[in-house]
Amino acid sequence: MSRIIVITSGKGGVGKTTTTANLGMALAGRNRKVVVVDADFGLRNLDLLLGLENRIVYTAVEVLAGECRLEQALVRDKRQPQLFLLPAAQNRTKDAIAPEQMAQLINALAQSFHYVLIDCPAGIEMGFQNAIAAAQEAIVVTTPEIAAVRDADRVVGLLEARNIRQIRLVVNRLKPAMVQANDMMSVQDVQEILAIPLIGVVPDDERVIVSTNRGEPLVLSGENSLPAIAYNNIARRLEGEKVEFLDLDAPQDNLFNRLRRLFGK
C-alpha cells in the first residue's frame, strides 16, 4: 500500500526540499520505490538538489494538459534506480493547477510507488492547498527559530483541519552549542509549542550546503556525517523501526579527545 506524505513548513528556507531529497534517497536505498513530487510550480528546486535538472523533458503541467503520459514526465535517478522525480513547471504559477487536479495526479502515482513524497512550497496559499490535496500524512520541518516555529504551528492547524492526523516534526539545523548557551530554542521547546510527535533532529552542518550545491543528497555520499545519519534515521522511523535519537550534546570525537583516551586522561 502506498504512503502519500507531504513535507511542509509554512516558512521558506527551513530545509523542506533538502529533507525531501534526502528522505526520498534514503527510502529508495531501503529498496522502496519512491517518487518525489515538486509541488512548487514557478520556483522548482527539487530537481537541482537531486542533480536531475538536465534530464527534465516534461513536467506535471504537461501531464495534466494531456500533452504527455505520466510515465514520460517521471525522471529516474541513475544513482538510485528506485527513486523518481516528478518535476514542476517553471513557466507556470501555482494558480495554474487546482487541488483536484493535483490530487488526481498524486493518486495515479500512488498506484505504482511505495512512497509519494510531496515537496510543498512555502506559504499557505494555493501552492500549499495543491500540495496537501491528496496527502495522508505530513512531515513538518522547522528550524529552531521563533518565526519558523510560529509558521509551522499555523500549518499544523491547517493540516489538522484537513483531517491529516499523522503529522510528525523534523527540527532542522540545530546548533547544540547555541542551545546550551540559551541562544537557540531547544528541541523540547519546539515540541512543546507544536505538540506533534518528533521524527527527526538534523544538526546544522556545512556539508549539507555543499551536497545541495553539487546535486548530491548527503545520504548518497557514504560519509558517516551526523546529518546523513539523521536523515537515514528518519527513513527508518517512517518504516516503523524504533531508533534512538542522536545525542547531539556529546563531544565530537576529535584528535584531542582520542589522544586523551589513549593516555588515560
N, C-alpha and C positions, 0 to 999 in steps of 0.2 A: 504494500500500500504506500502511495506517495505521501510525502510530507511537504506542505507548502508553507514556507517561513519567510516573513518579511523582516528585513534588517532596517531599522528606522531609528530616529533620534529626535527630530524636531529641529535642533540647531545644526547648521552645517559645519564641516571641518572637524568633526569629532572622531572620524575614523570608520564611518559606516562602510564605505566602499572597500577600504583596506580589510575590514573584518569580513565582508562578503567574499572577497578574493581568496583570503587565506583559509576561511572556513570551507569554501567550496573545494579548494585544492586538498585540504586535509580530509574531508569526507570522501573525495574521489580516491585519495590514497588508501582508504579503507575499503576499496573495491565497491563503493556505492556509485551508482550512475547519477550524476549531478548536473543540473543546468542552473546557471546563474543568469538572472534577468536584469538588465539595466533598465530601470523604470524612470530614469532621469532624462526625459526627452528634451533635447535642445542643449543639454550640458553633460553629455555622457562622458564618463571617465573609467568605467569598469574595464573597457577594452584596453586602455593604456596600462592599468595596473596588472593586467594579465599578459601584456605584451602581444595582444592579438589584433591591434588596431589596423595592421596592414592586410589582414585576411578577411575583412568585412566586405561582403558584396551586397547583401540585402539586410534590412532591419525589420523590427516588429511592425513598423508602419506599412511596409510593402506587403507583409503577410496579411494584415488587416484589410488592405486595399485590394487583396486578391491578385496582386501582381507577382507573387511567388508562393511556393508552398512553405509551410513552417519548417520542414526539414532543410530547405535550401538556405534559410536565414541563420540556422544554427552553425556556430563555428566550434569545431572540435580542437581542444588543446593537444598539440602533438607530444608535449612532455608528459601529460597525464590524460590518456585517451578516454577516461571515464568522465572527464569534465567538458561541458559545452557552455558556450555563451550565446544568449540571445541579445544582440545589441539594440540600443535605442537609436532613433534618428537624431542627427544633429541639426537638421534643417527644418525641424518641426517643433512647435511648442507643446507644452504639457496639455494644453487645451485641445490639441488635435485628436486626442484619444479620450474616449469615455470609459468610465469604470466598468460598464457592462462589456465593452469590447476587450478590456484588459482581462477581466475575469474569464472570458471565453478563451483567450489565448493561454492563460495560465492553466486552466482546466484541461486544455488539449495537451499541454506539456506534461501534466501530471499523469497522463496515461502511459508515458514512456520512461519516466525517471523516478528514482527512489526519493530524490530531494529536488525541490524547486526553491531556490533562494532568490528573493527579490530585493534588489538594492534600491531602497526608497530615496527619493530626492529630499532635500531639506525643506522645512516648512510644513504647513498643514492644509495647503490649498489643493488644487486639482491633482497635482502630481502625487501627493500623499494619498488622496482618495483612490487614484488609479492603482497605486502600489498595494493597498490593503484590500482591494476589492475581492480577491479570492483567497486571501491568506487565512490559514487555520491557526498559525502560531506566529509569535513575534519575538524578535530579539531587539531590545532597546539598548543602543550604545550611547554612553555619555562619558565625557571627561569629568574629573572631579572639580568642576568649576560651577559656581552658583548659577550663572546664566544657562549653561548647558543642562544642569540638573532641573532647573525650572521648566525649560522647554521639554525635557524628557517627561516630566510629570504631566504636562499638558497632553503629550502624545499618549501616555499610558491611559489617561482618562478617555481619550477618543477611541483607543483600541478596545477598551472595556465596553464602551457604548456600542461598538460594532460586534459585541459578543465574541471577541477574540480573547479567550481565557488563558491560553498558555502563553504567558508573557514573561520573558526572562531578561536579566540585566547583564550587560558587559560594561565594566568600568575600564576605560581605556586611558593610556598614557599616565599611569600612576607614577608619582615620584616619591618613593618611600622616605627619602631624606627630608623632603618638604613636609610630608605628613607628620614625621616625628618632630619637626620644628614648629608644628601648628601653623604652617603657612599654606597648607592644602587640605581639602576635605579628605577624610579617610573613607575607605570602602564602606565601613559601618555607617558613617554619616550619610553617604549616598543611599545606602539601603534603607535606612530609617525614613528618609524623605519619600522615596519611591515605593517602598513596601511591595516589591516584587522579588521573586527568587533570583539569586545570583548564579550565573552560569560561567562567568569568567572574569579574570582581572589580568589586564595586559599592561606590563610596565612600559614606561617611556624608554625608547631606545633609538639611537640614530640609525641603526641598521634597518629599521622599518622604512625610513625615508629613502635610504639607498636602494632597498629592494623595490620600493614603489617606483623610483625613477628608472630602474632597469626593466620594469615589467616582469619581475620575477618574485612572486609571493614568497615571503620568508620561509614558509614551511617546506618549500622546494629546495632550499639551499643546502640542506643536510647539516647545517650548523646547529649545535645544541644551544642556541640562544634562548634566553628566557621568553621573549615574545613568541618564538616559534613553538616552544613547549606549551605556552599558554593557549595559543590557537589550536594546537592539536588536542589539548585537554578539553577545550570547549566542544570539539567534534566528538570526543569520547563521551562526554556527559550527555550530549544530544542523543547518542546511541544507547544511553541508559547505564553506562558504566559509572561506578562510584569512584571518583578521582579526587584526591586531596588537592586543595588549592595551594599554589606555590607560596613558600614562605619568603615573601619579598623583603622582609626585615632582616633576613640572615645576611651576615657579612659576605662579601664577594671572596671567592677563593683565589686571591691574587698571589703573586710570588712571595710577598712578605708574609702572608698568613701561612703559606706552605713551609717556608723556612722556619717560622716559629714552631710549627708542629714537629718539623724534623729535629729541632734542637730541644724539644720538650719544653718550650716556654710558652 
